[in-house]
Amino acid sequence: MPTKVMLPTVTVFREAADGKDHVFGSGSTVGEVLADIVKQYPALETKLFDQGRLRQHIIITVNEEDTRYLDDMDTAVSESETIIAIIPAVAGGSGA
């Protein structure tokens, strides 16, 4: 069974995945799963990657753990209960 990948509520991600709030990808690492979903939904590539590298403002979690503190794109995933979440970093504010 493929790994479930939760997409952010940001419209551009869901539009790139045919309106879905989650997709399924296969692979044994985060990088492999993301490569598989990009193969299925090519419009996600530019939302997630810049010149083959994960965009700086994108955070990936596996079972709610930030992969930056694990093995990043080499973080192992199992098909049984792994949920990958793609979270765009949010910044800004009115400053008031």
C-alpha positions as CSV (number, residue, x, y, z in Angstrom):
1,M,0.0,0.0,0.0
2,P,1.5,3.4,-1.0
3,T,2.3,6.1,1.5
4,K,-0.4,8.8,2.1
5,V,0.9,12.3,1.4
6,M,-1.2,15.2,2.9
7,L,-1.2,18.4,0.8
8,P,-1.4,21.8,2.4
9,T,-4.7,23.7,2.3
10,V,-3.0,26.3,0.1
11,T,-5.0,26.3,-3.2
12,V,-2.0,26.1,-5.6
13,F,-1.0,22.7,-4.2
14,R,-4.4,21.2,-4.4
15,E,-5.0,22.6,-7.9
16,A,-1.7,21.0,-8.9
17,A,-3.1,17.7,-7.6
18,D,-6.4,17.8,-9.4
19,G,-8.2,19.3,-6.3
20,K,-7.2,16.5,-3.9
21,D,-6.3,17.1,-0.3
22,H,-4.1,14.0,-0.2
23,V,-2.3,11.8,-2.7
24,F,-0.5,8.4,-2.5
25,G,3.1,7.8,-3.5
26,S,5.3,4.8,-3.5
27,G,8.9,4.6,-2.2
28,S,11.0,3.7,0.8
29,T,12.2,7.2,1.5
30,V,10.6,10.7,1.6
31,G,12.5,11.6,-1.6
32,E,11.2,8.5,-3.5
33,V,7.6,9.1,-2.4
34,L,7.8,12.8,-3.5
35,A,9.4,11.8,-6.8
36,D,6.5,9.4,-7.3
37,I,3.8,11.9,-6.6
38,V,5.5,14.4,-8.9
39,K,5.5,11.8,-11.6
40,Q,1.7,11.4,-11.1
41,Y,1.0,15.1,-10.7
42,P,3.7,17.0,-12.7
43,A,2.3,20.4,-11.7
44,L,3.4,19.7,-8.1
45,E,7.1,19.8,-9.2
46,T,7.5,23.5,-9.4
47,K,5.5,24.0,-6.1
48,L,7.9,21.6,-4.2
49,F,11.2,21.8,-6.0
50,D,13.6,24.4,-7.4
51,Q,16.3,23.0,-9.7
52,G,15.8,19.6,-8.2
53,R,16.1,20.7,-4.5
54,L,13.2,21.0,-2.1
55,R,12.1,24.6,-1.9
56,Q,13.4,26.4,1.1
57,H,10.0,27.3,2.4
58,I,8.6,23.8,2.3
59,I,8.7,21.6,5.4
60,I,8.1,17.9,5.2
61,T,7.0,15.9,8.2
62,V,6.7,12.1,8.6
63,N,4.3,11.0,11.3
64,E,4.4,14.6,12.6
65,E,8.2,14.7,12.8
66,D,10.1,17.3,10.8
67,T,12.4,15.5,8.4
68,R,15.0,18.3,8.7
69,Y,15.8,16.8,12.1
70,L,15.7,13.2,10.8
71,D,17.4,12.2,7.5
72,D,15.8,14.9,5.4
73,M,14.8,13.4,2.0
74,D,16.5,10.1,2.9
75,T,14.1,9.7,5.9
76,A,12.7,6.1,5.7
77,V,9.0,5.6,5.3
78,S,7.0,2.4,5.7
79,E,3.8,1.8,3.8
80,S,1.9,0.7,6.9
81,E,1.2,3.8,8.8
82,T,3.4,6.6,7.5
83,I,1.8,9.9,6.7
84,I,3.9,12.5,5.0
85,A,2.7,16.1,5.3
86,I,3.8,19.0,3.1
87,I,3.7,22.2,5.0
88,P,4.6,25.6,3.4
89,A,6.2,27.9,5.8
90,V,4.2,31.0,6.6
91,A,5.7,34.4,7.3
92,G,4.6,38.0,7.4
93,G,2.1,40.0,9.2
94,S,1.0,43.6,9.5
95,G,3.8,44.6,11.9
96,A,1.2,46.7,13.8
